[in-house]
Amino acid sequence: MEASIVHDYYYAYAIGTKKLADRIFKHAMKLSNVSTIRRWLMYWGVRLMGKGQYGKNYFSYTTWSHLPRYPT
């Protein structure tokens, strides 16, 4: 789970390159003791299928503007 959060952050803010984000994802999974086969499947999944998402900031405030705001 932690690996995917880091990976999504790199994707959302286009930190470095897409390839770098994907390699960090793979390495973070290794550090999290994800099995080799699962690591490679997930790595190649993002390498091949994540091209359209890189650099799209889904975490910006405007994305969440439809949600009600709590009074401060």
Phi and psi in radians as a Rosetta constraint file:
Dihedral C 1 N 2 CA 2 C 2 CIRCULARHARMONIC -1.073 0.35
Dihedral N 2 CA 2 C 2 N 3 CIRCULARHARMONIC -0.655 0.35
Dihedral C 2 N 3 CA 3 C 3 CIRCULARHARMONIC -1.095 0.35
Dihedral N 3 CA 3 C 3 N 4 CIRCULARHARMONIC -0.696 0.35
Dihedral C 3 N 4 CA 4 C 4 CIRCULARHARMONIC -1.225 0.35
Dihedral N 4 CA 4 C 4 N 5 CIRCULARHARMONIC -0.575 0.35
Dihedral C 4 N 5 CA 5 C 5 CIRCULARHARMONIC -1.150 0.35
Dihedral N 5 CA 5 C 5 N 6 CIRCULARHARMONIC -0.799 0.35
Dihedral C 5 N 6 CA 6 C 6 CIRCULARHARMONIC -1.084 0.35
Dihedral N 6 CA 6 C 6 N 7 CIRCULARHARMONIC -0.788 0.35
Dihedral C 6 N 7 CA 7 C 7 CIRCULARHARMONIC -1.054 0.35
Dihedral N 7 CA 7 C 7 N 8 CIRCULARHARMONIC -0.805 0.35
Dihedral C 7 N 8 CA 8 C 8 CIRCULARHARMONIC -1.124 0.35
Dihedral N 8 CA 8 C 8 N 9 CIRCULARHARMONIC -0.624 0.35
Dihedral C 8 N 9 CA 9 C 9 CIRCULARHARMONIC -1.122 0.35
Dihedral N 9 CA 9 C 9 N 10 CIRCULARHARMONIC -0.806 0.35
Dihedral C 9 N 10 CA 10 C 10 CIRCULARHARMONIC -1.049 0.35
Dihedral N 10 CA 10 C 10 N 11 CIRCULARHARMONIC -0.729 0.35
Dihedral C 10 N 11 CA 11 C 11 CIRCULARHARMONIC -1.139 0.35
Dihedral N 11 CA 11 C 11 N 12 CIRCULARHARMONIC -0.834 0.35
Dihedral C 11 N 12 CA 12 C 12 CIRCULARHARMONIC -1.067 0.35
Dihedral N 12 CA 12 C 12 N 13 CIRCULARHARMONIC -0.711 0.35
Dihedral C 12 N 13 CA 13 C 13 CIRCULARHARMONIC -1.796 0.35
Dihedral N 13 CA 13 C 13 N 14 CIRCULARHARMONIC 0.160 0.35
Dihedral C 13 N 14 CA 14 C 14 CIRCULARHARMONIC 0.855 0.35
Dihedral N 14 CA 14 C 14 N 15 CIRCULARHARMONIC 0.874 0.35
Dihedral C 14 N 15 CA 15 C 15 CIRCULARHARMONIC -1.420 0.35
Dihedral N 15 CA 15 C 15 N 16 CIRCULARHARMONIC 2.174 0.35
Dihedral C 15 N 16 CA 16 C 16 CIRCULARHARMONIC 1.186 0.35
Dihedral N 16 CA 16 C 16 N 17 CIRCULARHARMONIC -2.387 0.35
Dihedral C 16 N 17 CA 17 C 17 CIRCULARHARMONIC -2.043 0.35
Dihedral N 17 CA 17 C 17 N 18 CIRCULARHARMONIC 2.919 0.35
Dihedral C 17 N 18 CA 18 C 18 CIRCULARHARMONIC -1.072 0.35
Dihedral N 18 CA 18 C 18 N 19 CIRCULARHARMONIC -0.743 0.35
Dihedral C 18 N 19 CA 19 C 19 CIRCULARHARMONIC -1.064 0.35
Dihedral N 19 CA 19 C 19 N 20 CIRCULARHARMONIC -0.732 0.35
Dihedral C 19 N 20 CA 20 C 20 CIRCULARHARMONIC -1.101 0.35
Dihedral N 20 CA 20 C 20 N 21 CIRCULARHARMONIC -0.783 0.35
Dihedral C 20 N 21 CA 21 C 21 CIRCULARHARMONIC -1.037 0.35
Dihedral N 21 CA 21 C 21 N 22 CIRCULARHARMONIC -0.739 0.35
Dihedral C 21 N 22 CA 22 C 22 CIRCULARHARMONIC -1.175 0.35
Dihedral N 22 CA 22 C 22 N 23 CIRCULARHARMONIC -0.681 0.35
Dihedral C 22 N 23 CA 23 C 23 CIRCULARHARMONIC -1.209 0.35
Dihedral N 23 CA 23 C 23 N 24 CIRCULARHARMONIC -0.658 0.35
Dihedral C 23 N 24 CA 24 C 24 CIRCULARHARMONIC -1.112 0.35
Dihedral N 24 CA 24 C 24 N 25 CIRCULARHARMONIC -0.699 0.35
Dihedral C 24 N 25 CA 25 C 25 CIRCULARHARMONIC -1.006 0.35
Dihedral N 25 CA 25 C 25 N 26 CIRCULARHARMONIC -0.838 0.35
Dihedral C 25 N 26 CA 26 C 26 CIRCULARHARMONIC -1.089 0.35
Dihedral N 26 CA 26 C 26 N 27 CIRCULARHARMONIC -0.763 0.35
Dihedral C 26 N 27 CA 27 C 27 CIRCULARHARMONIC -1.161 0.35
Dihedral N 27 CA 27 C 27 N 28 CIRCULARHARMONIC -0.723 0.35
Dihedral C 27 N 28 CA 28 C 28 CIRCULARHARMONIC -1.102 0.35
Dihedral N 28 CA 28 C 28 N 29 CIRCULARHARMONIC -0.628 0.35
Dihedral C 28 N 29 CA 29 C 29 CIRCULARHARMONIC -1.140 0.35
Dihedral N 29 CA 29 C 29 N 30 CIRCULARHARMONIC -0.665 0.35
Dihedral C 29 N 30 CA 30 C 30 CIRCULARHARMONIC -1.096 0.35
Dihedral N 30 CA 30 C 30 N 31 CIRCULARHARMONIC -0.761 0.35
Dihedral C 30 N 31 CA 31 C 31 CIRCULARHARMONIC -1.143 0.35
Dihedral N 31 CA 31 C 31 N 32 CIRCULARHARMONIC -0.435 0.35
Dihedral C 31 N 32 CA 32 C 32 CIRCULARHARMONIC -1.587 0.35
Dihedral N 32 CA 32 C 32 N 33 CIRCULARHARMONIC 0.198 0.35
Dihedral C 32 N 33 CA 33 C 33 CIRCULARHARMONIC 1.075 0.35
Dihedral N 33 CA 33 C 33 N 34 CIRCULARHARMONIC 0.601 0.35
Dihedral C 33 N 34 CA 34 C 34 CIRCULARHARMONIC -1.309 0.35
Dihedral N 34 CA 34 C 34 N 35 CIRCULARHARMONIC 2.418 0.35
Dihedral C 34 N 35 CA 35 C 35 CIRCULARHARMONIC -1.053 0.35
Dihedral N 35 CA 35 C 35 N 36 CIRCULARHARMONIC 2.689 0.35
Dihedral C 35 N 36 CA 36 C 36 CIRCULARHARMONIC -1.027 0.35
Dihedral N 36 CA 36 C 36 N 37 CIRCULARHARMONIC -0.800 0.35
Dihedral C 36 N 37 CA 37 C 37 CIRCULARHARMONIC -1.132 0.35
Dihedral N 37 CA 37 C 37 N 38 CIRCULARHARMONIC -0.739 0.35
Dihedral C 37 N 38 CA 38 C 38 CIRCULARHARMONIC -1.149 0.35
Dihedral N 38 CA 38 C 38 N 39 CIRCULARHARMONIC -0.707 0.35
Dihedral C 38 N 39 CA 39 C 39 CIRCULARHARMONIC -1.011 0.35
Dihedral N 39 CA 39 C 39 N 40 CIRCULARHARMONIC -0.845 0.35
Dihedral C 39 N 40 CA 40 C 40 CIRCULARHARMONIC -1.191 0.35
Dihedral N 40 CA 40 C 40 N 41 CIRCULARHARMONIC -0.683 0.35
Dihedral C 40 N 41 CA 41 C 41 CIRCULARHARMONIC -1.095 0.35
Dihedral N 41 CA 41 C 41 N 42 CIRCULARHARMONIC -0.771 0.35
Dihedral C 41 N 42 CA 42 C 42 CIRCULARHARMONIC -1.225 0.35
Dihedral N 42 CA 42 C 42 N 43 CIRCULARHARMONIC -0.687 0.35
Dihedral C 42 N 43 CA 43 C 43 CIRCULARHARMONIC -1.057 0.35
Dihedral N 43 CA 43 C 43 N 44 CIRCULARHARMONIC -0.871 0.35
Dihedral C 43 N 44 CA 44 C 44 CIRCULARHARMONIC -1.221 0.35
Dihedral N 44 CA 44 C 44 N 45 CIRCULARHARMONIC -0.475 0.35
Dihedral C 44 N 45 CA 45 C 45 CIRCULARHARMONIC -1.078 0.35
Dihedral N 45 CA 45 C 45 N 46 CIRCULARHARMONIC -0.814 0.35
Dihedral C 45 N 46 CA 46 C 46 CIRCULARHARMONIC -1.296 0.35
Dihedral N 46 CA 46 C 46 N 47 CIRCULARHARMONIC -0.567 0.35
Dihedral C 46 N 47 CA 47 C 47 CIRCULARHARMONIC -1.101 0.35
Dihedral N 47 CA 47 C 47 N 48 CIRCULARHARMONIC -0.743 0.35
Dihedral C 47 N 48 CA 48 C 48 CIRCULARHARMONIC -1.555 0.35
Dihedral N 48 CA 48 C 48 N 49 CIRCULARHARMONIC -0.554 0.35
Dihedral C 48 N 49 CA 49 C 49 CIRCULARHARMONIC -1.886 0.35
Dihedral N 49 CA 49 C 49 N 50 CIRCULARHARMONIC -0.184 0.35
Dihedral C 49 N 50 CA 50 C 50 CIRCULARHARMONIC -1.609 0.35
Dihedral N 50 CA 50 C 50 N 51 CIRCULARHARMONIC 0.150 0.35
Dihedral C 50 N 51 CA 51 C 51 CIRCULARHARMONIC -1.065 0.35
Dihedral N 51 CA 51 C 51 N 52 CIRCULARHARMONIC -0.674 0.35
Dihedral C 51 N 52 CA 52 C 52 CIRCULARHARMONIC -1.331 0.35
Dihedral N 52 CA 52 C 52 N 53 CIRCULARHARMONIC -0.183 0.35
Dihedral C 52 N 53 CA 53 C 53 CIRCULARHARMONIC -1.722 0.35
Dihedral N 53 CA 53 C 53 N 54 CIRCULARHARMONIC -0.317 0.35
Dihedral C 53 N 54 CA 54 C 54 CIRCULARHARMONIC -1.111 0.35
Dihedral N 54 CA 54 C 54 N 55 CIRCULARHARMONIC 2.212 0.35
Dihedral C 54 N 55 CA 55 C 55 CIRCULARHARMONIC 1.530 0.35
Dihedral N 55 CA 55 C 55 N 56 CIRCULARHARMONIC -0.013 0.35
Dihedral C 55 N 56 CA 56 C 56 CIRCULARHARMONIC -1.575 0.35
Dihedral N 56 CA 56 C 56 N 57 CIRCULARHARMONIC 1.970 0.35
Dihedral C 56 N 57 CA 57 C 57 CIRCULARHARMONIC -1.445 0.35
Dihedral N 57 CA 57 C 57 N 58 CIRCULARHARMONIC 1.554 0.35
Dihedral C 57 N 58 CA 58 C 58 CIRCULARHARMONIC -1.408 0.35
Dihedral N 58 CA 58 C 58 N 59 CIRCULARHARMONIC -0.054 0.35
Dihedral C 58 N 59 CA 59 C 59 CIRCULARHARMONIC -1.750 0.35
Dihedral N 59 CA 59 C 59 N 60 CIRCULARHARMONIC 0.113 0.35
Dihedral C 59 N 60 CA 60 C 60 CIRCULARHARMONIC -1.276 0.35
Dihedral N 60 CA 60 C 60 N 61 CIRCULARHARMONIC 2.821 0.35
Dihedral C 60 N 61 CA 61 C 61 CIRCULARHARMONIC -1.071 0.35
Dihedral N 61 CA 61 C 61 N 62 CIRCULARHARMONIC -0.663 0.35
Dihedral C 61 N 62 CA 62 C 62 CIRCULARHARMONIC -1.094 0.35
Dihedral N 62 CA 62 C 62 N 63 CIRCULARHARMONIC -0.516 0.35
Dihedral C 62 N 63 CA 63 C 63 CIRCULARHARMONIC -1.092 0.35
Dihedral N 63 CA 63 C 63 N 64 CIRCULARHARMONIC -0.582 0.35
Dihedral C 63 N 64 CA 64 C 64 CIRCULARHARMONIC -1.764 0.35
Dihedral N 64 CA 64 C 64 N 65 CIRCULARHARMONIC 0.175 0.35
Dihedral C 64 N 65 CA 65 C 65 CIRCULARHARMONIC -1.164 0.35
Dihedral N 65 CA 65 C 65 N 66 CIRCULARHARMONIC -0.309 0.35
Dihedral C 65 N 66 CA 66 C 66 CIRCULARHARMONIC -1.349 0.35
Dihedral N 66 CA 66 C 66 N 67 CIRCULARHARMONIC -0.218 0.35
Dihedral C 66 N 67 CA 67 C 67 CIRCULARHARMONIC -1.419 0.35
Dihedral N 67 CA 67 C 67 N 68 CIRCULARHARMONIC 2.576 0.35
Dihedral C 67 N 68 CA 68 C 68 CIRCULARHARMONIC -1.167 0.35
Dihedral N 68 CA 68 C 68 N 69 CIRCULARHARMONIC 2.571 0.35
Dihedral C 68 N 69 CA 69 C 69 CIRCULARHARMONIC -1.720 0.35
Dihedral N 69 CA 69 C 69 N 70 CIRCULARHARMONIC 2.458 0.35
Dihedral C 69 N 70 CA 70 C 70 CIRCULARHARMONIC -1.494 0.35
Dihedral N 70 CA 70 C 70 N 71 CIRCULARHARMONIC 2.483 0.35
Dihedral C 70 N 71 CA 71 C 71 CIRCULARHARMONIC -1.137 0.35
Dihedral N 71 CA 71 C 71 N 72 CIRCULARHARMONIC 2.527 0.35
